[in-house]
Amino acid sequence: MSIKTDDNADLVKESLLYKEFLAEREEILRHKWIESEKAGHDIGFEKALLDWIVKHRSSWRSQRQSEHKVGS
């Protein structure tokens, strides 16, 4: 049994893991913008990613998990 490529793409887009990836990416991009504004220049995605992971990821994930439990 084979599944069409379009069906696979739809499954991925609807998965919770993919949605969490997109939400995390959005937070990293927001952090990049804020820190770039503070620095007066574009700090780049990699620097923003590492900084966000160290400073914010753990609390962001905890908050997301709490929100999912309340919404269930």
N, CA, C and O atoms as a GROMACS GRO file, in nm:
protein
  288
    1MET      N    1   0.084  -0.118   0.000
    1MET     CA    2   0.000   0.000   0.000
    1MET      C    3   0.088   0.124   0.000
    1MET      O    4   0.177   0.137   0.084
    2SER      N    5   0.065   0.214  -0.092
    2SER     CA    6   0.144   0.337  -0.096
    2SER      C    7   0.052   0.457  -0.072
    2SER      O    8  -0.066   0.456  -0.109
    3ILE      N    9   0.110   0.556  -0.012
    3ILE     CA   10   0.036   0.679   0.016
    3ILE      C   11   0.094   0.788  -0.073
    3ILE      O   12   0.215   0.797  -0.090
    4LYS      N   13   0.008   0.870  -0.128
    4LYS     CA   14   0.053   0.978  -0.214
    4LYS      C   15   0.138   1.076  -0.136
    4LYS      O   16   0.122   1.094  -0.016
    5THR      N   17   0.230   1.140  -0.207
    5THR     CA   18   0.318   1.240  -0.145
    5THR      C   19   0.237   1.355  -0.086
    5THR      O   20   0.270   1.405   0.021
    6ASP      N   21   0.132   1.397  -0.155
    6ASP     CA   22   0.047   1.505  -0.104
    6ASP      C   23  -0.017   1.466   0.029
    6ASP      O   24  -0.030   1.549   0.119
    7ASP      N   25  -0.058   1.340   0.040
    7ASP     CA   26  -0.118   1.292   0.164
    7ASP      C   27  -0.016   1.297   0.278
    7ASP      O   28  -0.049   1.335   0.390
    8ASN      N   29   0.108   1.258   0.249
    8ASN     CA   30   0.215   1.264   0.350
    8ASN      C   31   0.239   1.408   0.395
    8ASN      O   32   0.254   1.434   0.514
    9ALA      N   33   0.242   1.500   0.300
    9ALA     CA   34   0.263   1.641   0.333
    9ALA      C   35   0.151   1.693   0.421
    9ALA      O   36   0.176   1.769   0.516
   10ASP      N   37   0.028   1.654   0.392
   10ASP     CA   38  -0.086   1.696   0.473
   10ASP      C   39  -0.078   1.639   0.614
   10ASP      O   40  -0.109   1.708   0.712
   11LEU      N   41  -0.037   1.514   0.625
   11LEU     CA   42  -0.021   1.451   0.757
   11LEU      C   43   0.082   1.526   0.841
   11LEU      O   44   0.060   1.550   0.960
   12VAL      N   45   0.192   1.561   0.780
   12VAL     CA   46   0.297   1.633   0.851
   12VAL      C   47   0.247   1.769   0.897
   12VAL      O   48   0.266   1.808   1.012
   13LYS      N   49   0.182   1.842   0.807
   13LYS     CA   50   0.133   1.976   0.839
   13LYS      C   51   0.030   1.975   0.951
   13LYS      O   52   0.018   2.073   1.025
   14GLU      N   53  -0.044   1.866   0.965
   14GLU     CA   54  -0.146   1.856   1.068
   14GLU      C   55  -0.093   1.796   1.199
   14GLU      O   56  -0.164   1.794   1.299
   15SER      N   57   0.030   1.749   1.199
   15SER     CA   58   0.083   1.683   1.319
   15SER      C   59   0.116   1.785   1.427
   15SER      O   60   0.154   1.899   1.399
   16LEU      N   61   0.099   1.742   1.550
   16LEU     CA   62   0.130   1.828   1.665
   16LEU      C   63   0.278   1.864   1.667
   16LEU      O   64   0.314   1.977   1.699
   17LEU      N   65   0.363   1.769   1.632
   17LEU     CA   66   0.507   1.794   1.631
   17LEU      C   67   0.543   1.906   1.535
   17LEU      O   68   0.623   1.993   1.568
   18TYR      N   69   0.484   1.904   1.416
   18TYR     CA   70   0.510   2.009   1.317
   18TYR      C   71   0.458   2.144   1.366
   18TYR      O   72   0.524   2.246   1.348
   19LYS      N   73   0.341   2.145   1.426
   19LYS     CA   74   0.284   2.270   1.478
   19LYS      C   75   0.371   2.327   1.590
   19LYS      O   76   0.388   2.449   1.599
   20GLU      N   77   0.425   2.241   1.673
   20GLU     CA   78   0.515   2.287   1.781
   20GLU      C   79   0.645   2.341   1.722
   20GLU      O   80   0.698   2.440   1.770
   21PHE      N   81   0.695   2.275   1.618
   21PHE     CA   82   0.815   2.323   1.549
   21PHE      C   83   0.792   2.464   1.495
   21PHE      O   84   0.876   2.552   1.512
   22LEU      N   85   0.678   2.485   1.430
   22LEU     CA   86   0.647   2.617   1.375
   22LEU      C   87   0.633   2.722   1.485
   22LEU      O   88   0.679   2.835   1.468
   23ALA      N   89   0.571   2.687   1.595
   23ALA     CA   90   0.554   2.782   1.706
   23ALA      C   91   0.690   2.817   1.765
   23ALA      O   92   0.716   2.933   1.797
   24GLU      N   93   0.777   2.718   1.780
   24GLU     CA   94   0.910   2.744   1.835
   24GLU      C   95   0.991   2.830   1.738
   24GLU      O   96   1.060   2.923   1.781
   25ARG      N   97   0.982   2.801   1.612
   25ARG     CA   98   1.053   2.881   1.512
   25ARG      C   99   1.007   3.026   1.515
   25ARG      O  100   1.088   3.118   1.504
   26GLU      N  101   0.878   3.047   1.531
   26GLU     CA  102   0.823   3.182   1.539
   26GLU      C  103   0.881   3.258   1.660
   26GLU      O  104   0.913   3.376   1.650
   27GLU      N  105   0.892   3.188   1.772
   27GLU     CA  106   0.950   3.250   1.892
   27GLU      C  107   1.097   3.286   1.871
   27GLU      O  108   1.142   3.391   1.915
   28ILE      N  109   1.170   3.199   1.804
   28ILE     CA  110   1.311   3.227   1.776
   28ILE      C  111   1.324   3.348   1.684
   28ILE      O  112   1.409   3.434   1.706
   29LEU      N  113   1.240   3.356   1.583
   29LEU     CA  114   1.243   3.472   1.493
   29LEU      C  115   1.205   3.600   1.565
   29LEU      O  116   1.262   3.705   1.537
   30ARG      N  117   1.110   3.593   1.657
   30ARG     CA  118   1.073   3.709   1.738
   30ARG      C  119   1.192   3.752   1.824
   30ARG      O  120   1.223   3.870   1.835
   31HIS      N  121   1.257   3.654   1.886
   31HIS     CA  122   1.374   3.682   1.968
   31HIS      C  123   1.486   3.745   1.884
   31HIS      O  124   1.553   3.838   1.928
   32LYS      N  125   1.506   3.692   1.763
   32LYS     CA  126   1.606   3.746   1.671
   32LYS      C  127   1.578   3.893   1.641
   32LYS      O  128   1.669   3.975   1.640
   33TRP      N  129   1.453   3.924   1.617
   33TRP     CA  130   1.417   4.063   1.586
   33TRP      C  131   1.444   4.154   1.705
   33TRP      O  132   1.503   4.261   1.691
   34ILE      N  133   1.400   4.112   1.823
   34ILE     CA  134   1.418   4.193   1.944
   34ILE      C  135   1.567   4.215   1.972
   34ILE      O  136   1.610   4.328   1.996
   35GLU      N  137   1.645   4.109   1.969
   35GLU     CA  138   1.788   4.120   1.999
   35GLU      C  139   1.862   4.197   1.890
   35GLU      O  140   1.959   4.267   1.920
   36SER      N  141   1.819   4.185   1.766
   36SER     CA  142   1.880   4.262   1.657
   36SER      C  143   1.852   4.411   1.674
   36SER      O  144   1.939   4.494   1.650
   37GLU      N  145   1.730   4.445   1.716
   37GLU     CA  146   1.696   4.585   1.743
   37GLU      C  147   1.784   4.641   1.854
   37GLU      O  148   1.834   4.753   1.844
   38LYS      N  149   1.802   4.563   1.961
   38LYS     CA  150   1.888   4.607   2.072
   38LYS      C  151   2.032   4.628   2.026
   38LYS      O  152   2.096   4.726   2.065
   39ALA      N  153   2.082   4.538   1.943
   39ALA     CA  154   2.220   4.543   1.896
   39ALA      C  155   2.242   4.647   1.786
   39ALA      O  156   2.355   4.689   1.762
   40GLY      N  157   2.135   4.688   1.720
   40GLY     CA  158   2.146   4.784   1.612
   40GLY      C  159   2.186   4.722   1.479
   40GLY      O  160   2.218   4.793   1.383
   41HIS      N  161   2.185   4.589   1.474
   41HIS     CA  162   2.215   4.517   1.349
   41HIS      C  163   2.158   4.376   1.360
   41HIS      O  164   2.125   4.329   1.469
   42ASP      N  165   2.148   4.311   1.245
   42ASP     CA  166   2.096   4.174   1.240
   42ASP      C  167   2.195   4.080   1.307
   42ASP      O  168   2.310   4.069   1.262
   43ILE      N  169   2.153   4.013   1.413
   43ILE     CA  170   2.244   3.923   1.485
   43ILE      C  171   2.252   3.786   1.419
   43ILE      O  172   2.339   3.707   1.453
   44GLY      N  173   2.164   3.757   1.326
   44GLY     CA  174   2.165   3.629   1.256
   44GLY      C  175   2.083   3.523   1.328
   44GLY      O  176   2.065   3.528   1.450
   45PHE      N  177   2.035   3.427   1.250
   45PHE     CA  178   1.947   3.325   1.305
   45PHE      C  179   2.019   3.234   1.402
   45PHE      O  180   1.965   3.202   1.508
   46GLU      N  181   2.141   3.192   1.370
   46GLU     CA  182   2.212   3.098   1.457
   46GLU      C  183   2.239   3.156   1.596
   46GLU      O  184   2.220   3.088   1.697
   47LYS      N  185   2.282   3.281   1.601
   47LYS     CA  186   2.307   3.345   1.731
   47LYS      C  187   2.176   3.359   1.808
   47LYS      O  188   2.172   3.333   1.929
   48ALA      N  189   2.070   3.398   1.740
   48ALA     CA  190   1.940   3.412   1.805
   48ALA      C  191   1.890   3.277   1.855
   48ALA      O  192   1.837   3.267   1.966
   49LEU      N  193   1.908   3.174   1.775
   49LEU     CA  194   1.866   3.039   1.813
   49LEU      C  195   1.937   2.994   1.940
   49LEU      O  196   1.872   2.951   2.036
   50LEU      N  197   2.068   3.003   1.941
   50LEU     CA  198   2.144   2.959   2.059
   50LEU      C  199   2.109   3.041   2.182
   50LEU      O  200   2.094   2.985   2.291
   51ASP      N  201   2.096   3.172   2.166
   51ASP     CA  202   2.060   3.258   2.278
   51ASP      C  203   1.922   3.224   2.332
   51ASP      O  204   1.902   3.218   2.453
   52TRP      N  205   1.827   3.202   2.242
   52TRP     CA  206   1.690   3.168   2.283
   52TRP      C  207   1.685   3.034   2.354
   52TRP      O  208   1.615   3.019   2.454
   53ILE      N  209   1.760   2.936   2.302
   53ILE     CA  210   1.763   2.804   2.366
   53ILE      C  211   1.814   2.816   2.509
   53ILE      O  212   1.755   2.760   2.601
   54VAL      N  213   1.923   2.888   2.527
   54VAL     CA  214   1.984   2.902   2.660
   54VAL      C  215   1.894   2.980   2.756
   54VAL      O  216   1.880   2.942   2.872
   55LYS      N  217   1.834   3.087   2.707
   55LYS     CA  218   1.761   3.180   2.795
   55LYS      C  219   1.611   3.152   2.808
   55LYS      O  220   1.553   3.183   2.912
   56HIS      N  221   1.549   3.096   2.706
   56HIS     CA  222   1.402   3.095   2.705
   56HIS      C  223   1.335   2.961   2.675
   56HIS      O  224   1.218   2.943   2.710
   57ARG      N  225   1.403   2.868   2.612
   57ARG     CA  226   1.337   2.748   2.562
   57ARG      C  227   1.268   2.666   2.671
   57ARG      O  228   1.153   2.625   2.655
   58SER      N  229   1.336   2.644   2.780
   58SER     CA  230   1.280   2.561   2.886
   58SER      C  231   1.150   2.618   2.941
   58SER      O  232   1.050   2.547   2.954
   59SER      N  233   1.150   2.747   2.973
   59SER     CA  234   1.028   2.807   3.027
   59SER      C  235   0.919   2.816   2.920
   59SER      O  236   0.801   2.802   2.952
   60TRP      N  237   0.958   2.840   2.795
   60TRP     CA  238   0.859   2.847   2.687
   60TRP      C  239   0.790   2.712   2.670
   60TRP      O  240   0.668   2.706   2.654
   61ARG      N  241   0.869   2.605   2.673
   61ARG     CA  242   0.810   2.471   2.659
   61ARG      C  243   0.720   2.437   2.777
   61ARG      O  244   0.613   2.379   2.758
   62SER      N  245   0.762   2.471   2.897
   62SER     CA  246   0.680   2.446   3.015
   62SER      C  247   0.547   2.518   3.004
   62SER      O  248   0.442   2.463   3.036
   63GLN      N  249   0.552   2.642   2.960
   63GLN     CA  250   0.430   2.721   2.943
   63GLN      C  251   0.340   2.659   2.836
   63GLN      O  252   0.218   2.652   2.855
   64ARG      N  253   0.398   2.614   2.726
   64ARG     CA  254   0.320   2.550   2.620
   64ARG      C  255   0.253   2.423   2.670
   64ARG      O  256   0.136   2.398   2.640
   65GLN      N  257   0.326   2.344   2.746
   65GLN     CA  258   0.270   2.220   2.800
   65GLN      C  259   0.155   2.250   2.894
   65GLN      O  260   0.053   2.180   2.891
   66SER      N  261   0.170   2.352   2.977
   66SER     CA  262   0.062   2.391   3.069
   66SER      C  263  -0.062   2.436   2.991
   66SER      O  264  -0.175   2.402   3.027
   67GLU      N  265  -0.041   2.510   2.884
   67GLU     CA  266  -0.152   2.558   2.803
   67GLU      C  267  -0.224   2.441   2.735
   67GLU      O  268  -0.346   2.442   2.724
   68HIS      N  269  -0.148   2.342   2.689
   68HIS     CA  270  -0.209   2.224   2.624
   68HIS      C  271  -0.290   2.143   2.723
   68HIS      O  272  -0.395   2.090   2.687
   69LYS      N  273  -0.243   2.132   2.848
   69LYS     CA  274  -0.316   2.056   2.948
   69LYS      C  275  -0.447   2.126   2.983
   69LYS      O  276  -0.550   2.061   2.999
   70VAL      N  277  -0.442   2.258   2.995
   70VAL     CA  278  -0.563   2.335   3.027
   70VAL      C  279  -0.662   2.326   2.911
   70VAL      O  280  -0.782   2.316   2.933
   71GLY      N  281  -0.612   2.330   2.788
   71GLY     CA  282  -0.698   2.327   2.669
   71GLY      C  283  -0.756   2.190   2.639
   71GLY      O  284  -0.848   2.179   2.558
   72SER      N  285  -0.704   2.087   2.701
   72SER     CA  286  -0.752   1.950   2.673
   72SER      C  287  -0.885   1.921   2.734
   72SER      O  288  -0.937   1.811   2.719
   0.00000   0.00000   0.00000
